């Protein structure tokens, strides 16, 4: 589905599947990481975290996190464990 026949989908993604990044930030998440608290660990390197607005499932495969840890999450991937 394209907008104006210019080869860009109505969602801002070119028909060839590569996002059209015209800014210097990620168009999906604005290049920000969010601080969340790990509620519990799940199998497969996943965890349930408290975002402050509800629970969400994220990957913790790149970090050594435990329940109660505060982690930074970017694009549903924990990228750092914050000091206590």
Backbone torsions as a table, in degrees:
resi	resn	phi	psi	omega
1	UNK	NA	121.6	-176.9
2	UNK	-118.0	157.1	177.4
3	UNK	-103.2	124.7	175.4
4	UNK	60.7	16.4	178.2
5	UNK	64.3	23.5	-176.2
6	UNK	-95.6	6.9	179.0
7	UNK	85.3	9.0	178.7
8	UNK	-116.0	130.3	179.8
9	UNK	-66.0	166.8	177.2
10	UNK	-63.4	-11.8	-179.4
11	UNK	-99.9	7.8	178.0
12	UNK	83.3	12.9	179.9
13	UNK	-108.6	124.6	177.7
14	UNK	-56.4	153.3	-176.9
15	UNK	-58.8	-24.7	179.7
16	UNK	-78.6	0.8	172.2
17	UNK	92.9	-4.9	-179.8
18	UNK	-94.7	126.0	-179.3
19	UNK	-57.9	144.2	178.0
20	UNK	-87.8	94.1	-177.4
21	UNK	-95.0	98.6	179.9
22	UNK	-95.7	-14.6	178.4
23	UNK	-102.6	175.2	179.5
24	UNK	-93.5	20.7	177.6
25	UNK	-129.3	158.8	177.3
26	UNK	-63.5	128.7	-178.5
27	UNK	-74.4	-15.2	-179.7
28	UNK	-83.3	-45.7	-172.3
29	UNK	-132.8	10.1	177.3
30	UNK	62.1	23.3	177.4
31	UNK	58.1	33.8	178.0
32	UNK	-112.5	151.1	172.9
33	UNK	-111.9	143.0	-179.1
34	UNK	-109.2	139.3	176.5
35	UNK	-83.5	125.1	179.9
36	UNK	-134.6	167.9	178.2
37	UNK	-115.9	131.0	179.4
38	UNK	-72.0	123.8	176.6
39	UNK	-87.1	-50.2	177.9
40	UNK	-157.6	155.0	177.2
41	UNK	-91.0	145.3	177.6
42	UNK	-118.2	163.3	175.4
43	UNK	-62.2	158.1	174.9
44	UNK	79.1	21.8	178.6
45	UNK	73.1	26.2	180.0
46	UNK	-111.6	164.2	177.3
47	UNK	-149.9	154.9	169.6
48	UNK	-97.8	129.6	-178.2
49	UNK	-123.4	155.1	174.2
50	UNK	-96.8	117.1	-178.5
51	UNK	-89.6	-5.6	-173.6
52	UNK	92.5	-15.2	177.4
53	UNK	-124.2	7.8	-179.3
54	UNK	142.8	179.1	-179.9
55	UNK	-91.3	147.6	179.7
56	UNK	-147.5	147.5	177.7
57	UNK	-94.9	129.9	179.5
58	UNK	-136.1	166.0	174.9
59	UNK	-87.1	136.2	173.6
60	UNK	-120.7	23.0	-175.8
61	UNK	-64.3	-24.5	-176.9
62	UNK	-91.6	-6.8	-176.3
63	UNK	-131.0	164.0	173.8
64	UNK	-101.3	91.5	-176.8
65	UNK	-113.7	154.2	176.9
66	UNK	-132.9	164.5	176.8
67	UNK	-55.8	134.1	-179.1
68	UNK	95.7	-17.4	178.9
69	UNK	-70.1	147.6	170.9
70	UNK	-96.6	130.3	-178.7
71	UNK	-130.2	156.2	171.8
72	UNK	-94.8	130.9	-178.5
73	UNK	-119.5	130.9	176.7
74	UNK	-129.6	122.1	178.9
75	UNK	55.7	44.2	178.5
76	UNK	65.3	21.6	178.0
77	UNK	-127.0	122.3	175.4
78	UNK	-69.1	127.6	-176.6
79	UNK	-114.2	-9.7	178.3
80	UNK	-163.9	144.7	172.0
81	UNK	-97.3	127.8	-178.8
82	UNK	-83.8	148.1	177.9
83	UNK	-62.6	150.6	-178.9
84	UNK	-66.4	NA	NA
